[in-house]
Amino acid sequence: MKQYLTHARVILADRVLEDSAVLIDEGLVRSIEPDCVMDAVEIDLAGQWLMPGMVDLHCDAIEKEAEPRSRVLFPLDFACVNIDRRNAVAGVTTPYHAVSFAHAEWGVRNNDTAAALARAVKRHRAHALVDNRIHIRYEITDVSALPYILELLDEGCVDLLSIMDHTPGQGQFRHLDGYVAYMMGNHGSTREAAMQVAEEKMRARETADERVLAVMERARRCGVPTASHDDDDPRRVATMKELGATMSEFPINLETARAAHEAGLAPIFGAPNVMRGGSQSGNMRAFDAIEAGVAACLCADYAPATMLAAVSLLASRDGLPLHEAVGLVTRGPARAAGLHDRGEIAVGKRADLVAVGHPGGHAIVTRAWSAGREVFAAGYSGM
C-alpha cells in the first residue's frame, strides 16, 4: 500500500525540509516532495518531524527483560516480544541487542543463557515489528565463552561482535573497588564473591590474546563487523584496528576518542550520557566528543527511549543542527555497521521512518514504520 506522508518537517542527511512530503511504497522511499501522487493513503503529519528510523548498535535492555531482578529469569521468548515492542515505541527500527557472555556474572550473562537468548532473538525475527539484530559481547577473561561464540558465529546468529575487557585496573573499572561495587549492585554478588571473580579475571587476562585472535578471525570469515569496548588509550585503539575492528564503543577519554576517529574506528557513545550530562562510570562526557567532532554514533546503551531524547536535547539545548543530531542515531550507526540501505531518508532507501511530535514539550514518537510497514501509532491529546 502506497503511503503519502504530508506536511512534515522532513529531516534529510544534510538539511531539513519544512512542510514537505514523502511517498513510500513496497518498503522503500519512492519520492521526496513528489509532483503527483495517485492511489496512495495520505497521512497528514501536521508539522511533526519525519526522520529515519533509528539504528541502535548497542543496547542491553533485552537482558533486563529476561532478568528484571538479579537471578529472576523470565522466558526468553517473552523477553524478545517485549523488547521488540519497546523499540518500536522508541522509534528504534534497527536495534542490535547486546548479549554479554561473562559467565562469572551469573543470571542472563551465564554462557548457556546468553547463547539461548541470542538464538531466541533470531527465532523471533519472523514475527517482529522491527529489524532485530544480535550484538554479541565477548568478555575476553571468560575462557569458557569462546566455544559458544564461535558456534553462534557459524550459525549466523551474530550481526555485531564486540571485545570487552572489564578486568579491574583499566578500561571502565580503573579501580578494584569500582568493579566490586558493580558486581554487588548489578548482580547481587557478595563482596567476597566479587573479589574472587576479580582475581580470576586478572589471572585469565594473561592468556586472553590467543582467544581474541581466534574470535576476531572467525568474525572476519563470517563477515561480521567488530568493535572494541571501553578503549582507554590510543595504543589499544591501534591494536584493535590491526585486528580488524571498525568501531570503538565508549572510549574513556577524548584523546582515545580522537585516536579512534582518526583511525577509522567509529566512536560510539551512550545517549544516556547525553541525557544525564556525563558518564555513570566517571568517564568522558559524550557531549565533549560531539563538540570535538569525533563522535560518530549514539547508542541506547541500556534505555531505548534515550535515543530520541538525546537528539532533542542536542538540537534544542546545545544548538547542534537538527539534521546533525539525528545523524548520530541514524546515518552514523548505519554507516558504522555497513548498513547502506537505511539510516537516511533518500529515494531507494528502506522506508524505516519515525514521526515525532512534541506533546507537553517532549519529543515523542507518534508513528513508526519498518520497511514501509507501520508498526506503531499513538494519538496524543493537545497535538
Summary of the structure (lengths in Angstrom):
residues: 383
radius of gyration: 20.8
end to end distance: 26.3
largest distance: 70.5
contacts: 1397
relative contact order: 0.16
helix: 42%
strand: 26%
